[in-house]
Amino acid sequence: VCGGVAAAQTNAPATNAPAPPVIMDITSASWDFDQSLRQVVYHSHVLVTYPQVRLTCEQLTVAFPVKGRHLDQAQAETNVVIDFVEQGETYHITSAKGVYVYSMVNSVTNETVTFTGSPKGEWGETNSLTGKPVNWMTGEPIYYTRINRQKGHFYGPNQHIHYEPPPTGTNTDASPLGTFLK
């Protein structure tokens, strides 16, 4: 959710030219950089933009990797709001804290985010009467994981999920819970 600089993937024929880097922008009212730890703490009105991701919070701690490596960890705190698009589905997550961790074991990459502090996730259509998303989940905590850049999934204990199926006659198989609603 809060990834680092990564190579862009395309379906174009292979060339010797390196793929352009994917850029992440971070703005805030102030920041502190600890050179020995390669860590930056951004304070107040933090905004992170990254392709398909927008994050806001009041404090963000990022440990920057050695040149050429993927961002390993970031921690967003206080009024965390993350909006992201993954394979055409838009998600809106709110929480008090979100911790992103990237790891690679035996050539398998794993990206996880742990949301704590009354996290809530919303996705899907908006109710025309209330203006709120019809699908939502809560839990403490809510985990998000994505392996080898495939579509991720949410899970966790103490969950409450609210799902409103599409109108009759539409394909419910496209929904996250469509298999169980037949």
C-alpha angles and dihedrals in degrees: 000000000000098000128167134230109319137167116264115241120223137170092228120121114279116267134176091246113105117244113256114257120255107239126223118196123201124187130176142153091260142348141198122213123201105198096194092054094036085227130140125194113200117202133202127000093016114186123184121187122186127157107292092359135091120178130181128182141136098251131023125182116196126181103204116217128234111275113293097017130112120256105268103194143005131173123203119193139186121023094005114190121177125182117184141161121220121180092337097312118113119216130191116195127183127184144137092251139014125188119195120199127181121194139167121205122173091347091306115122121209128187119190135177122193114202118199136168104063096324120194129186125198130186143157133033124357121240106246092216100047101024089225127120113267094219122061143148136198131189143141104267115005115201126203121192135177124185123202092350092295120139107293131226139217125229142152148128127290093025128169114192124188115195128175112195119225118265118289113283096035126109109267091181088082091063123089090244099033094113092060097045099065 
